[in-house]
Amino acid sequence: MADVRLDFYDLDDEAVPDVCMKCGAPSTVRPMKTFSWMPYWARFMPYWIGLAFMKRRRVPVPLCDQHKNHWTIRYLIGFGGLALVVLMFIAGGVLLANDDGGPGGVFGGVVLAAAVVVFLAWLITLIVLAVTQINVFEITDETITLRNVNPEFVRAYRDMVRNDVDPDVEQAARQQWAKPAGGARRQQPPDLPPDDKYRRG
């Protein structure tokens, strides 16, 4: 996977290529995703103070049919798995609390042990999903950098930006800012005779 830096003036539905950010296949949907980011040093401050330095940006994210639920699946696994683990711990605790020497106590212990296993599996799954999801690396006043983007999308975006540049404007900019190679002496204006540049007043 790769990183891509998007300019803010490119963040509309028509300014990103029809390539899935996740797998590089042709995209079918473009959901708007709000990314939030704050500087690393601000993360060590109290939360309400760090919010003052947080930046947010909405980005159109082209996705294919296979990955159109890229974030929805992660939310469902995150909140659904948490709810399941909590219910299993509650059920196991209730069974143990009502243990009267019958099989309920044993079953309660099994439920609690299973809850621990499910919790560990849920935690590992969350870590894997967080590492592989498209997320924000940095937001500045002019750009947003996204991580875990498919290289095909990065190439398509760069080609689109390159093709949108007016060749006449680009050539004029190159001539305006080009420096003489090897420290060569700049040419004199054409209306001055060659000998006049050495004449002293």
MARVO-700847 format. One record per residue: x, y, z of N, C-alpha, C, CB in turn; residue in three letters; residue number from 1. Coordinates in nm, 3 decimals. Glycine has a CB too. Layout:
REM MARVO-700847
- n_east,n_north,n_up,ca_east,ca_north,ca_up,c_east,c_north,c_up,cb_east,cb_north,cb_up,residuo,num
- X,Y,Z,X,Y,Z,X,Y,Z,X,Y,Z,Ala,NUM;
...
//
This chain:
REM MARVO-700847
- n_east,n_north,n_up,ca_east,ca_north,ca_up,c_east,c_north,c_up,cb_east,cb_north,cb_up,residuo,num
- 0.084,-0.119,0.000,0.000,0.000,0.000,0.088,0.125,0.000,-0.095,0.000,0.122,Met,1;
- 0.026,0.239,-0.029,0.103,0.361,-0.047,0.033,0.478,0.021,0.124,0.391,-0.197,Ala,2;
- 0.101,0.593,0.021,0.044,0.717,0.072,0.013,0.808,-0.047,0.142,0.786,0.172,Asp,3;
- -0.087,0.894,-0.029,-0.121,0.990,-0.133,-0.153,1.123,-0.067,-0.240,0.940,-0.220,Val,4;
- -0.102,1.229,-0.126,-0.129,1.365,-0.077,-0.225,1.434,-0.173,0.003,1.447,-0.062,Arg,5;
- -0.341,1.471,-0.121,-0.444,1.535,-0.201,-0.449,1.684,-0.170,-0.582,1.470,-0.177,Leu,6;
- -0.453,1.765,-0.275,-0.473,1.908,-0.256,-0.619,1.937,-0.228,-0.425,1.987,-0.380,Asp,7;
- -0.645,2.040,-0.147,-0.782,2.068,-0.108,-0.869,2.106,-0.228,-0.785,2.179,-0.006,Phe,8;
- -0.810,2.169,-0.330,-0.892,2.208,-0.444,-0.929,2.087,-0.531,-0.820,2.312,-0.527,Tyr,9;
- -0.873,1.969,-0.499,-0.908,1.847,-0.572,-1.016,1.766,-0.501,-0.785,1.762,-0.591,Asp,10;
- -1.063,1.814,-0.386,-1.151,1.731,-0.305,-1.298,1.752,-0.340,-1.128,1.762,-0.158,Leu,11;
- -1.332,1.726,-0.463,-1.472,1.719,-0.503,-1.493,1.591,-0.583,-1.514,1.844,-0.585,Asp,12;
- -1.619,1.562,-0.614,-1.651,1.433,-0.675,-1.585,1.411,-0.810,-1.798,1.421,-0.690,Asp,13;
- -1.554,1.519,-0.882,-1.500,1.505,-1.017,-1.348,1.514,-1.022,-1.560,1.612,-1.106,Glu,14;
- -1.284,1.542,-0.909,-1.140,1.567,-0.910,-1.058,1.449,-0.861,-1.109,1.687,-0.827,Ala,15;
- -1.122,1.335,-0.837,-1.049,1.213,-0.801,-1.080,1.107,-0.906,-1.086,1.164,-0.657,Val,16;
- -0.986,1.021,-0.938,-1.006,0.922,-1.045,-1.104,0.813,-1.004,-0.874,0.858,-1.084,Pro,17;
- -1.161,0.746,-1.104,-1.256,0.636,-1.081,-1.179,0.507,-1.054,-1.351,0.618,-1.203,Asp,18;
- -1.099,0.508,-0.950,-1.018,0.392,-0.912,-1.038,0.369,-0.762,-0.867,0.414,-0.947,Val,19;
- -1.068,0.246,-0.725,-1.090,0.213,-0.584,-0.963,0.241,-0.503,-1.132,0.066,-0.568,Cys,20;
- -0.978,0.319,-0.396,-0.863,0.351,-0.312,-0.805,0.228,-0.244,-0.903,0.453,-0.208,Met,21;
- -0.887,0.123,-0.228,-0.843,0.007,-0.150,-0.775,-0.099,-0.236,-0.960,-0.053,-0.078,Lys,22;
- -0.832,-0.129,-0.356,-0.778,-0.240,-0.434,-0.734,-0.200,-0.575,-0.882,-0.348,-0.444,Cys,23;
- -0.768,-0.080,-0.620,-0.727,-0.036,-0.753,-0.822,-0.075,-0.864,-0.594,-0.091,-0.784,Gly,24;
- -0.934,-0.141,-0.831,-1.034,-0.177,-0.933,-1.117,-0.053,-0.968,-1.126,-0.292,-0.882,Ala,25;
- -1.193,-0.058,-1.078,-1.282,0.055,-1.110,-1.381,0.080,-0.996,-1.359,0.027,-1.242,Pro,26;
- -1.398,0.205,-0.961,-1.486,0.239,-0.849,-1.630,0.249,-0.894,-1.441,0.372,-0.784,Ser,27;
- -1.722,0.224,-0.800,-1.865,0.233,-0.827,-1.935,0.333,-0.736,-1.929,0.097,-0.813,Thr,28;
- -1.874,0.366,-0.623,-1.932,0.462,-0.529,-1.823,0.558,-0.484,-1.997,0.390,-0.407,Val,29;
- -1.867,0.676,-0.436,-1.773,0.776,-0.383,-1.829,0.836,-0.255,-1.746,0.887,-0.488,Arg,30;
- -1.830,0.761,-0.145,-1.881,0.818,-0.020,-1.789,0.930,0.030,-1.894,0.709,0.087,Pro,31;
- -1.849,1.030,0.095,-1.772,1.137,0.156,-1.732,1.093,0.297,-1.853,1.271,0.159,Met,32;
- -1.604,1.093,0.324,-1.551,1.050,0.453,-1.485,1.169,0.522,-1.449,0.933,0.436,Lys,33;
- -1.522,1.193,0.647,-1.461,1.300,0.725,-1.342,1.244,0.803,-1.565,1.366,0.821,Thr,34;
- -1.223,1.294,0.774,-1.102,1.253,0.844,-1.066,1.359,0.948,-0.984,1.232,0.745,Phe,35;
- -1.021,1.315,1.063,-0.978,1.405,1.170,-0.832,1.377,1.203,-1.066,1.388,1.297,Ser,36;
- -0.759,1.483,1.234,-0.616,1.469,1.264,-0.573,1.582,1.356,-0.530,1.469,1.134,Trp,37;
- -0.480,1.551,1.446,-0.419,1.655,1.528,-0.270,1.626,1.540,-0.485,1.662,1.669,Met,38;
- -0.189,1.729,1.558,-0.043,1.707,1.571,-0.013,1.613,1.687,0.030,1.842,1.593,Pro,39;
- 0.098,1.541,1.674,0.133,1.443,1.776,0.152,1.508,1.913,0.258,1.368,1.736,Tyr,40;
- 0.214,1.626,1.917,0.236,1.690,2.045,0.105,1.730,2.112,0.325,1.812,2.028,Trp,41;
- 0.000,1.755,2.033,-0.129,1.792,2.091,-0.199,1.673,2.154,-0.218,1.855,1.984,Ala,42;
- -0.159,1.551,2.117,-0.224,1.432,2.171,-0.187,1.405,2.315,-0.190,1.313,2.088,Arg,43;
- -0.081,1.470,2.363,-0.040,1.453,2.502,-0.106,1.557,2.593,0.111,1.462,2.513,Phe,44;
- -0.183,1.646,2.535,-0.255,1.745,2.613,-0.390,1.688,2.657,-0.275,1.875,2.532,Met,45;
- -0.455,1.752,2.755,-0.593,1.711,2.786,-0.680,1.717,2.662,-0.651,1.801,2.896,Pro,46;
- -0.778,1.627,2.656,-0.856,1.610,2.533,-0.922,1.739,2.488,-0.961,1.504,2.553,Tyr,47;
- -0.981,1.814,2.582,-1.052,1.936,2.543,-0.958,2.044,2.492,-1.133,1.989,2.660,Trp,48;
- -0.830,2.038,2.532,-0.732,2.134,2.479,-0.684,2.087,2.341,-0.612,2.149,2.577,Ile,49;
- -0.662,1.957,2.326,-0.619,1.903,2.198,-0.720,1.926,2.088,-0.591,1.757,2.211,Gly,50;
- -0.848,1.934,2.124,-0.952,1.959,2.023,-0.931,2.092,1.952,-1.089,1.957,2.087,Leu,51;
- -0.869,2.188,2.020,-0.846,2.319,1.957,-0.748,2.308,1.841,-0.793,2.418,2.061,Ala,52;
- -0.663,2.204,1.840,-0.564,2.187,1.734,-0.606,2.080,1.632,-0.430,2.150,1.794,Phe,53;
- -0.725,2.023,1.650,-0.770,1.919,1.559,-0.816,1.980,1.427,-0.883,1.836,1.623,Met,54;
- -0.782,1.913,1.317,-0.826,1.955,1.185,-0.911,1.844,1.124,-0.705,1.988,1.094,Lys,55;
- -1.016,1.884,1.052,-1.105,1.789,0.987,-1.118,1.823,0.839,-1.244,1.788,1.055,Arg,56;
- -1.137,1.720,0.760,-1.154,1.742,0.616,-1.239,1.631,0.557,-1.017,1.750,0.545,Arg,57;
- -1.339,1.670,0.476,-1.421,1.574,0.405,-1.357,1.542,0.270,-1.565,1.628,0.385,Arg,58;
- -1.348,1.412,0.241,-1.280,1.367,0.121,-1.369,1.267,0.047,-1.142,1.302,0.156,Val,59;
- -1.388,1.282,-0.083,-1.458,1.178,-0.160,-1.366,1.057,-0.177,-1.502,1.233,-0.301,Pro,60;
- -1.414,0.941,-0.137,-1.332,0.819,-0.139,-1.392,0.722,-0.241,-1.325,0.753,0.003,Val,61;
- -1.333,0.710,-0.361,-1.385,0.613,-0.459,-1.357,0.470,-0.414,-1.322,0.639,-0.597,Pro,62;
- -1.462,0.388,-0.415,-1.450,0.249,-0.373,-1.528,0.160,-0.470,-1.502,0.230,-0.228,Leu,63;
- -1.487,0.034,-0.480,-1.556,-0.063,-0.564,-1.666,-0.131,-0.482,-1.457,-0.167,-0.622,Cys,64;
- -1.741,-0.221,-0.548,-1.849,-0.291,-0.477,-1.796,-0.376,-0.363,-1.927,-0.378,-0.575,Asp,65;
- -1.679,-0.432,-0.380,-1.623,-0.519,-0.275,-1.584,-0.440,-0.151,-1.501,-0.593,-0.328,Gln,66;
- -1.541,-0.317,-0.168,-1.491,-0.238,-0.055,-1.577,-0.116,-0.022,-1.351,-0.194,-0.083,His,67;
- -1.699,-0.110,-0.074,-1.782,0.007,-0.049,-1.823,0.019,0.097,-1.905,0.002,-0.137,Lys,68;
- -1.816,-0.091,0.173,-1.846,-0.089,0.317,-1.717,-0.094,0.399,-1.937,-0.207,0.355,Asn,69;
- -1.614,-0.030,0.348,-1.481,-0.037,0.409,-1.485,0.003,0.556,-1.383,0.054,0.334,His,70;
- -1.550,0.114,0.589,-1.556,0.160,0.728,-1.675,0.102,0.802,-1.562,0.312,0.733,Trp,71;
- -1.786,0.074,0.733,-1.904,0.019,0.799,-1.874,-0.115,0.865,-2.019,0.004,0.699,Thr,72;
- -1.802,-0.201,0.794,-1.766,-0.332,0.850,-1.682,-0.315,0.976,-1.690,-0.416,0.746,Ile,73;
- -1.592,-0.220,0.975,-1.507,-0.197,1.092,-1.587,-0.146,1.211,-1.396,-0.098,1.057,Arg,74;
- -1.684,-0.059,1.185,-1.769,-0.011,1.294,-1.853,-0.124,1.351,-1.861,0.103,1.244,Tyr,75;
- -1.908,-0.209,1.265,-1.991,-0.320,1.311,-1.910,-0.419,1.395,-2.055,-0.392,1.193,Leu,76;
- -1.790,-0.451,1.348,-1.705,-0.544,1.423,-1.662,-0.481,1.555,-1.580,-0.584,1.341,Ile,77;
- -1.631,-0.352,1.553,-1.587,-0.286,1.674,-1.695,-0.280,1.781,-1.541,-0.147,1.643,Gly,78;
- -1.811,-0.222,1.746,-1.917,-0.207,1.845,-1.991,-0.338,1.870,-2.016,-0.100,1.799,Phe,79;
- -2.013,-0.419,1.764,-2.081,-0.547,1.783,-1.998,-0.644,1.867,-2.112,-0.609,1.648,Gly,80;
- -1.868,-0.649,1.840,-1.782,-0.737,1.919,-1.775,-0.695,2.064,-1.644,-0.741,1.860,Gly,81;
- -1.770,-0.562,2.088,-1.767,-0.513,2.226,-1.895,-0.552,2.300,-1.747,-0.361,2.228,Leu,82;
- -2.008,-0.534,2.232,-2.136,-0.570,2.296,-2.142,-0.719,2.327,-2.253,-0.530,2.205,Ala,83;
- -2.093,-0.802,2.235,-2.095,-0.947,2.258,-2.007,-0.985,2.376,-2.048,-1.021,2.133,Leu,84;
- -1.888,-0.927,2.386,-1.797,-0.959,2.496,-1.858,-0.917,2.629,-1.661,-0.891,2.476,Val,85;
- -1.917,-0.798,2.635,-1.979,-0.751,2.760,-2.093,-0.842,2.802,-2.030,-0.606,2.743,Val,86;
- -2.178,-0.881,2.707,-2.290,-0.971,2.739,-2.240,-1.106,2.790,-2.380,-0.990,2.616,Leu,87;
- -2.134,-1.158,2.729,-2.080,-1.287,2.774,-2.025,-1.277,2.916,-1.971,-1.335,2.678,Met,88;
- -1.957,-1.169,2.948,-1.905,-1.152,3.084,-2.020,-1.138,3.184,-1.812,-1.029,3.092,Phe,89;
- -2.123,-1.063,3.147,-2.237,-1.048,3.237,-2.307,-1.181,3.259,-2.337,-0.945,3.181,Ile,90;
- -2.328,-1.255,3.150,-2.396,-1.385,3.162,-2.315,-1.481,3.248,-2.421,-1.446,3.023,Ala,91;
- -2.184,-1.486,3.226,-2.100,-1.575,3.307,-2.100,-1.535,3.452,-1.959,-1.575,3.254,Gly,92;
- -2.096,-1.404,3.479,-2.098,-1.358,3.618,-2.229,-1.389,3.687,-2.073,-1.209,3.624,Gly,93;
- -2.341,-1.375,3.615,-2.471,-1.406,3.674,-2.482,-1.554,3.706,-2.584,-1.365,3.579,Val,94;
- -2.434,-1.638,3.614,-2.440,-1.783,3.638,-2.355,-1.823,3.758,-2.394,-1.859,3.514,Leu,95;
- -2.239,-1.763,3.774,-2.155,-1.795,3.889,-2.216,-1.743,4.018,-2.016,-1.737,3.870,Leu,96;
- -2.279,-1.625,4.010,-2.338,-1.569,4.132,-2.456,-1.651,4.180,-2.383,-1.425,4.107,Ala,97;
- -2.527,-1.714,4.090,-2.642,-1.797,4.127,-2.605,-1.945,4.140,-2.753,-1.781,4.024,Asn,98;
- -2.477,-1.972,4.156,-2.431,-2.111,4.165,-2.481,-2.172,4.297,-2.275,-2.119,4.156,Asp,99;
- -2.555,-2.278,4.285,-2.605,-2.348,4.405,-2.555,-2.492,4.408,-2.758,-2.345,4.408,Asp,100;
- -2.439,-2.509,4.350,-2.381,-2.644,4.348,-2.422,-2.725,4.228,-2.420,-2.718,4.471,Gly,101;
- -2.503,-2.665,4.141,-2.548,-2.736,4.022,-2.457,-2.710,3.903,-2.691,-2.697,3.989,Gly,102;
- -2.503,-2.750,3.785,-2.422,-2.732,3.664,-2.411,-2.586,3.621,-2.479,-2.813,3.551,Pro,103;
- -2.495,-2.498,3.681,-2.490,-2.357,3.641,-2.356,-2.294,3.668,-2.597,-2.279,3.713,Gly,104;
- -2.292,-2.331,3.778,-2.162,-2.273,3.810,-2.055,-2.313,3.710,-2.119,-2.316,3.949,Gly,105;
- -2.056,-2.440,3.670,-1.960,-2.487,3.570,-1.984,-2.418,3.437,-1.971,-2.641,3.553,Val,106;
- -2.113,-2.407,3.400,-2.146,-2.341,3.274,-2.105,-2.193,3.277,-2.297,-2.354,3.245,Phe,107;
- -2.123,-2.130,3.393,-2.081,-1.991,3.407,-1.931,-1.976,3.389,-2.122,-1.938,3.543,Gly,108;
- -1.853,-2.070,3.440,-1.708,-2.064,3.422,-1.669,-2.081,3.276,-1.640,-2.170,3.505,Gly,109;
- -1.741,-2.171,3.207,-1.714,-2.192,3.065,-1.745,-2.065,2.985,-1.795,-2.310,3.011,Val,110;
- -1.858,-2.000,3.020,-1.895,-1.877,2.950,-1.791,-1.767,2.973,-2.034,-1.828,2.997,Val,111;
- -1.741,-1.755,3.095,-1.639,-1.654,3.124,-1.509,-1.684,3.048,-1.611,-1.647,3.275,Leu,112;
- -1.471,-1.811,3.042,-1.350,-1.849,2.969,-1.368,-1.819,2.820,-1.317,-1.999,2.991,Ala,113;
- -1.487,-1.850,2.769,-1.514,-1.820,2.628,-1.513,-1.669,2.604,-1.648,-1.880,2.585,Ala,114;
- -1.562,-1.591,2.701,-1.562,-1.446,2.688,-1.420,-1.392,2.677,-1.633,-1.381,2.806,Ala,115;
- -1.328,-1.451,2.752,-1.188,-1.407,2.745,-1.130,-1.437,2.607,-1.104,-1.477,2.854,Val,116;
- -1.159,-1.556,2.553,-1.109,-1.594,2.420,-1.167,-1.501,2.314,-1.144,-1.741,2.388,Val,117;
- -1.297,-1.476,2.322,-1.362,-1.388,2.224,-1.306,-1.246,2.234,-1.515,-1.385,2.246,Val,118;
- -1.279,-1.200,2.356,-1.222,-1.067,2.374,-1.085,-1.055,2.309,-1.212,-1.034,2.523,Phe,119;
- -1.000,-1.156,2.328,-0.867,-1.153,2.268,-0.877,-1.156,2.115,-0.782,-1.271,2.318,Leu,120;
- -0.964,-1.241,2.062,-0.981,-1.248,1.916,-1.036,-1.116,1.862,-1.076,-1.364,1.878,Ala,121;
- -1.130,-1.056,1.933,-1.187,-0.926,1.892,-1.080,-0.818,1.894,-1.304,-0.886,1.985,Trp,122;
- -0.995,-0.819,1.996,-0.890,-0.717,2.006,-0.789,-0.730,1.892,-0.818,-0.728,2.141,Leu,123;
- -0.748,-0.853,1.861,-0.653,-0.874,1.752,-0.716,-0.833,1.619,-0.609,-1.022,1.747,Ile,124;
- -0.843,-0.865,1.600,-0.912,-0.826,1.477,-0.918,-0.676,1.463,-1.053,-0.885,1.474,Thr,125;
- -0.946,-0.605,1.572,-0.950,-0.459,1.567,-0.815,-0.401,1.528,-0.993,-0.402,1.703,Leu,126;
- -0.707,-0.458,1.581,-0.573,-0.408,1.549,-0.544,-0.429,1.400,-0.466,-0.480,1.635,Ile,127;
- -0.577,-0.547,1.347,-0.553,-0.575,1.206,-0.634,-0.481,1.118,-0.587,-0.721,1.172,Val,128;
- -0.761,-0.460,1.152,-0.846,-0.372,1.073,-0.798,-0.228,1.080,-0.991,-0.381,1.122,Leu,129;
- -0.749,-0.186,1.196,-0.699,-0.048,1.209,-0.573,-0.027,1.127,-0.672,-0.015,1.356,Ala,130;
- -0.487,-0.129,1.122,-0.362,-0.117,1.048,-0.386,-0.115,0.897,-0.267,-0.232,1.083,Val,131;
- -0.490,-0.187,0.852,-0.512,-0.200,0.709,-0.614,-0.101,0.653,-0.557,-0.339,0.678,Thr,132;
- -0.681,-0.025,0.737,-0.783,0.066,0.685,-0.720,0.193,0.628,-0.883,0.103,0.796,Gln,133;
- -0.793,0.258,0.538,-0.749,0.387,0.485,-0.764,0.491,0.595,-0.831,0.428,0.358,Ile,134;
- -0.655,0.553,0.635,-0.662,0.651,0.742,-0.578,0.773,0.708,-0.617,0.590,0.874,Asn,135;
- -0.591,0.874,0.790,-0.523,1.001,0.765,-0.387,1.001,0.832,-0.608,1.119,0.814,Val,136;
- -0.287,1.053,0.762,-0.153,1.068,0.819,-0.127,1.212,0.862,-0.047,1.024,0.718,Phe,137;
- -0.177,1.308,0.782,-0.154,1.449,0.815,-0.255,1.536,0.741,-0.008,1.491,0.780,Glu,138;
- -0.298,1.642,0.806,-0.381,1.744,0.744,-0.314,1.879,0.766,-0.526,1.743,0.801,Ile,139;
- -0.285,1.949,0.658,-0.229,2.083,0.667,-0.333,2.183,0.618,-0.097,2.094,0.583,Thr,140;
- -0.292,2.308,0.606,-0.385,2.409,0.557,-0.417,2.392,0.409,-0.329,2.547,0.581,Asp,141;
- -0.337,2.315,0.336,-0.356,2.303,0.192,-0.373,2.160,0.143,-0.241,2.365,0.122,Glu,142;
- -0.331,2.060,0.221,-0.334,1.922,0.174,-0.379,1.827,0.284,-0.197,1.880,0.123,Thr,143;
- -0.414,1.707,0.241,-0.441,1.595,0.333,-0.367,1.474,0.278,-0.596,1.567,0.348,Ile,144;
- -0.298,1.402,0.366,-0.223,1.283,0.327,-0.292,1.160,0.383,-0.075,1.291,0.376,Thr,145;
- -0.325,1.065,0.296,-0.392,0.942,0.336,-0.296,0.825,0.323,-0.518,0.918,0.252,Leu,146;
- -0.310,0.730,0.415,-0.226,0.610,0.415,-0.309,0.487,0.377,-0.161,0.590,0.553,Arg,147;
- -0.236,0.380,0.342,-0.296,0.252,0.303,-0.384,0.266,0.180,-0.378,0.195,0.418,Asn,148;
- -0.339,0.347,0.086,-0.409,0.366,-0.041,-0.342,0.279,-0.146,-0.409,0.517,-0.084,Val,149;
- -0.422,0.221,-0.234,-0.367,0.134,-0.338,-0.279,0.215,-0.434,-0.481,0.064,-0.416,Asn,150;
- -0.162,0.161,-0.473,-0.073,0.234,-0.565,-0.138,0.269,-0.698,0.050,0.152,-0.591,Pro,151;
- -0.234,0.189,-0.743,-0.302,0.220,-0.869,-0.380,0.351,-0.858,-0.397,0.106,-0.910,Glu,152;
- -0.442,0.375,-0.743,-0.512,0.502,-0.724,-0.413,0.618,-0.723,-0.592,0.500,-0.593,Phe,153;
- -0.299,0.598,-0.658,-0.197,0.704,-0.651,-0.151,0.741,-0.791,-0.077,0.660,-0.565,Val,154;
- -0.124,0.640,-0.876,-0.081,0.668,-1.013,-0.189,0.739,-1.091,-0.042,0.538,-1.084,Arg,155;
- -0.313,0.692,-1.077,-0.423,0.754,-1.151,-0.445,0.898,-1.107,-0.552,0.673,-1.131,Ala,156;
- -0.432,0.924,-0.978,-0.450,1.061,-0.929,-0.340,1.153,-0.981,-0.453,1.064,-0.775,Tyr,157;
- -0.216,1.104,-0.977,-0.105,1.187,-1.026,-0.117,1.212,-1.176,0.030,1.120,-0.994,Arg,158;
- -0.160,1.112,-1.251,-0.180,1.131,-1.395,-0.291,1.233,-1.420,-0.215,0.998,-1.463,Asp,159;
- -0.397,1.227,-1.341,-0.507,1.321,-1.359,-0.462,1.464,-1.329,-0.624,1.284,-1.269,Met,160;
- -0.385,1.480,-1.221,-0.335,1.614,-1.186,-0.241,1.665,-1.294,-0.264,1.612,-1.049,Val,161;
- -0.155,1.576,-1.346,-0.060,1.615,-1.448,-0.130,1.655,-1.577,0.039,1.502,-1.475,Arg,162;
- -0.234,1.584,-1.613,-0.307,1.615,-1.736,-0.392,1.740,-1.725,-0.394,1.499,-1.775,Asn,163;
- -0.426,1.779,-1.601,-0.507,1.899,-1.581,-0.426,2.027,-1.592,-0.575,1.894,-1.447,Asp,164;
- -0.292,2.015,-1.593,-0.207,2.134,-1.600,-0.203,2.184,-1.744,-0.064,2.103,-1.549,Val,165;
- -0.228,2.312,-1.762,-0.221,2.375,-1.894,-0.075,2.377,-1.939,-0.280,2.520,-1.891,Asp,166;
- -0.039,2.312,-2.051,0.101,2.306,-2.093,0.161,2.443,-2.117,0.113,2.223,-2.218,Pro,167;
- 0.083,2.541,-2.167,0.137,2.675,-2.189,0.173,2.741,-2.057,0.037,2.760,-2.265,Asp,168;
- 0.085,2.723,-1.957,0.113,2.781,-1.826,0.234,2.715,-1.763,-0.009,2.768,-1.734,Val,169;
- 0.243,2.582,-1.776,0.357,2.511,-1.719,0.488,2.554,-1.785,0.338,2.360,-1.733,Glu,170;
- 0.488,2.569,-1.917,0.608,2.611,-1.987,0.648,2.752,-1.947,0.588,2.602,-2.138,Gln,171;
- 0.550,2.841,-1.933,0.581,2.978,-1.892,0.640,2.983,-1.752,0.455,3.065,-1.898,Ala,172;
- 0.587,2.897,-1.663,0.640,2.893,-1.527,0.783,2.841,-1.525,0.551,2.806,-1.438,Ala,173;
- 0.809,2.737,-1.607,0.946,2.684,-1.613,1.044,2.789,-1.664,0.950,2.561,-1.703,Arg,174;
- 1.005,2.867,-1.767,1.094,2.970,-1.819,1.114,3.083,-1.719,1.040,3.025,-1.949,Gln,175;
- 1.008,3.113,-1.644,1.017,3.222,-1.549,1.112,3.191,-1.434,0.880,3.255,-1.495,Gln,176;
- 1.106,3.064,-1.386,1.181,3.029,-1.266,1.307,2.948,-1.294,1.093,2.952,-1.174,Trp,177;
- 1.335,2.919,-1.421,1.455,2.841,-1.453,1.579,2.922,-1.422,1.455,2.797,-1.601,Ala,178;
- 1.678,2.858,-1.360,1.805,2.923,-1.327,1.908,2.888,-1.434,1.856,2.880,-1.186,Lys,179;
- 2.000,2.977,-1.463,2.106,2.946,-1.560,2.188,2.827,-1.513,2.197,3.068,-1.583,Pro,180;
- 2.209,2.731,-1.599,2.284,2.611,-1.563,2.432,2.641,-1.549,2.262,2.500,-1.667,Ala,181;
- 2.493,2.582,-1.444,2.637,2.595,-1.425,2.683,2.737,-1.398,2.708,2.543,-1.546,Gly,182;
- 2.594,2.818,-1.344,2.634,2.955,-1.312,2.663,3.039,-1.435,2.754,2.953,-1.225,Gly,183;
- 2.604,3.004,-1.551,2.631,3.079,-1.673,2.586,3.224,-1.660,2.562,3.013,-1.794,Ala,184;
- 2.654,3.313,-1.731,2.622,3.455,-1.726,2.492,3.481,-1.797,2.735,3.538,-1.788,Arg,185;
- 2.404,3.559,-1.734,2.276,3.591,-1.794,2.295,3.675,-1.919,2.186,3.664,-1.694,Arg,186;
- 2.206,3.654,-2.014,2.214,3.730,-2.137,2.168,3.873,-2.115,2.131,3.664,-2.247,Gln,187;
- 2.231,3.965,-2.190,2.193,4.104,-2.182,2.069,4.129,-2.265,2.308,4.194,-2.229,Gln,188;
- 1.991,4.230,-2.232,1.876,4.264,-2.317,1.919,4.286,-2.460,1.805,4.387,-2.264,Pro,189;
- 1.839,4.247,-2.558,1.881,4.252,-2.699,1.897,4.393,-2.753,1.782,4.178,-2.783,Pro,190;
- 1.843,4.497,-2.687,1.852,4.631,-2.742,1.981,4.701,-2.703,1.735,4.712,-2.697,Asp,191;
- 2.071,4.635,-2.626,2.198,4.696,-2.588,2.308,4.644,-2.679,2.232,4.665,-2.440,Leu,192;
- 2.390,4.732,-2.734,2.505,4.685,-2.814,2.598,4.604,-2.728,2.582,4.803,-2.877,Pro,193;
- 2.665,4.505,-2.784,2.752,4.420,-2.705,2.860,4.495,-2.631,2.816,4.318,-2.792,Pro,194;
- 2.915,4.604,-2.694,3.024,4.676,-2.630,2.976,4.766,-2.517,3.099,4.758,-2.732,Asp,195;
- 2.849,4.805,-2.516,2.801,4.898,-2.415,2.802,4.839,-2.276,2.663,4.945,-2.449,Asp,196;
- 2.795,4.709,-2.265,2.790,4.650,-2.131,2.923,4.661,-2.058,2.750,4.505,-2.140,Lys,197;
- 3.034,4.689,-2.133,3.164,4.705,-2.070,3.200,4.853,-2.056,3.271,4.632,-2.152,Tyr,198;
- 3.120,4.945,-2.110,3.154,5.087,-2.109,3.130,5.142,-1.969,3.071,5.167,-2.216,Arg,199;
- 3.227,5.217,-1.920,3.216,5.278,-1.790,3.178,5.425,-1.809,3.348,5.264,-1.711,Arg,200;
- 3.095,5.481,-1.716,3.051,5.618,-1.727,3.162,5.717,-1.692,2.931,5.641,-1.639,Gly,201;
//
